[in-house]
Amino acid sequence: MRKAPKQKRSREMVSRLLDATAATIAERGLDGTTTNHIAEQAGVSIGSLYQYFPDKEALVESLLTRMGEQAGLRFRQQAKKVDINAMNLHQVALNAIQFGILSIRLDPVMYEMIRNWSRVPIHKLLDPLERAFLVAAQPYFLKHYSNYPIHNLETKLYILINSTIFTAIRYAVQEESMIEEKELVETLADIIVRTLVPAA
């Protein structure tokens, strides 16, 4: 981003340009989107756009950052809504995975970004999600497994969260799969439980 949005008017302009970027990508796809399309969608001149963003890539990166923050917030809200502290670990894992896959499928911009994950700075979207999962998971384990401390909990959570996120997004954007979604979600949840639940 060229100009840091300090004043209200500047912040509103950046938000407007990011909204326009999302709308254009949803309509035209990533490859079909240009800065001219985005400026037109935002109702501003191309010169005004370039005051804030040097190119399409910078717009996409900022949009991914915003999407990541919003996705993390939605996950935290969902965790409170379903009260994960009242669930067992298998239910928590199932709920989180199903919520993630559904979120990708219902959001055409997220779907398009993930479909092109190797060409965009996808970590801007995924890092906040990883943090949200970690923030939600740690109090859960402190409450439910205080008598059975899990060796290397943070390391195990990091590996499980990232491998689950990658598997879920890979599955969500596949046009065809030989695996049923229910089977995939159940298997991922089982892997999480087997890795984290202390042996009897």
Sequence and secondary structure as in RCSB ss.txt:
>XXXX:A:sequence
MRKAPKQKRSREMVSRLLDATAATIAERGLDGTTTNHIAEQAGVSIGSLYQYFPDKEALVESLLTRMGEQAGLRF
RQQAKKVDINAMNLHQVALNAIQFGILSIRLDPVMYEMIRNWSRVPIHKLLDPLERAFLVAAQPYFLKHYSNYPI
HNLETKLYILINSTIFTAIRYAVQEESMIEEKELVETLADIIVRTLVPAA
>XXXX:A:secstr
  S   SHHHHHHHHHHHHHHHHHHHHHTTTT  HHHHHHHHTS HHHHHHH SSHHHHHHHHHHHHHHHHHHHH
HHHHHHHTGGGS HHHHHHHHHHHHHHHHHH HHHHHHHHTTTTTTTHHHHHHHHHHHHHHHHHHHHHHSTTS  
TTHHHHHHHHHHHHHHHHHHHHT S  SS HHHHHHHHHHHHHHHHS   
